[in-house]
Amino acid sequence: MARWTVKGLLQSTAKLTKWRERGYSSSKSRHVVKVIPYAGTNLFVMQQEHFGLTVNAHHIVNLSFYDVKITDKEMPLDFFMVVPYKNRKWYIEKPDLSKTPFRCRCTCPDFYFRFAYWNWKNGAIFGPKPRQYVRKTRTRPRVNPNGYPGFCKHIHNGLLLMQSNNWTNLKKTPWYLAYPDWERKRDELVGYE
């Protein structure tokens, strides 16, 4: 089973270039619902809510990072974020988006139709196996005919939310998450294996 990182999943997502040429619209509101540290297994889950800007939509995003140090002992805030959970302060190592193993899930239809099954098949989904998508029409082309794992705009925006709040180990947004840099460097992303 592959161990995916944010950068790896974005590289896989970039292979669907026609879909990504549109860029991303914003959510009128997005916020962290909860962060759950699992100290015994060195992983944490960040759950976020995203509310639509142009349509009345509400999506739940789950971001899960593995192999991160989690402790209740005080640690330097340059490398750790503080998370209150169950009446304790937990210090969670800030994930490296290009190295830390990562899984994700979103409740939006785009993620379900385009990525959920392929993420599950490739070990990149957070949670149980999704329901199998069954095509109802043959008039439109398949949305992910090559079966690339990846993520939707809500997961992308959730990662940007983490970055803007200094919850990753990077001081500035990496080019592979930033727009318009992402569009300019798409060929470099797709060519990087």
FENMOKA-V446897 format. One record per residue. SS is DSSP state (2 for helix, 1 for strand, 0 for the rest). Layout:
BEGIN
ss: <SS SS>
END
This chain:
BEGIN
ss: <0 0 0 0 0 2 2 2 2 2 2 2 2 2 0 0 2 2 2 2 0 0 0 0 0 0 1 1 1 1 1 1 1 1 1 1 1 1 0 0 0 0 1 1 1 1 1 1 1 1 1 1 0 0 0 0 0 1 1 1 1 1 1 1 1 1 0 0 0 1 1 0 0 0 0 0 0 0 0 1 1 1 1 1 1 0 0 1 1 1 1 1 1 0 1 0 0 0 0 0 0 1 1 1 1 1 0 0 2 2 2 2 2 2 2 2 2 2 2 2 2 0 0 0 1 0 0 0 0 0 0 0 0 0 0 0 0 0 0 0 0 0 0 0 0 0 0 0 0 0 0 0 2 2 2 2 2 2 2 2 2 2 2 2 0 0 0 1 0 0 0 0 0 0 0 0 0 0 0 0 2 2 2 2 0 2 2 2 2 2 2 0 0>
END
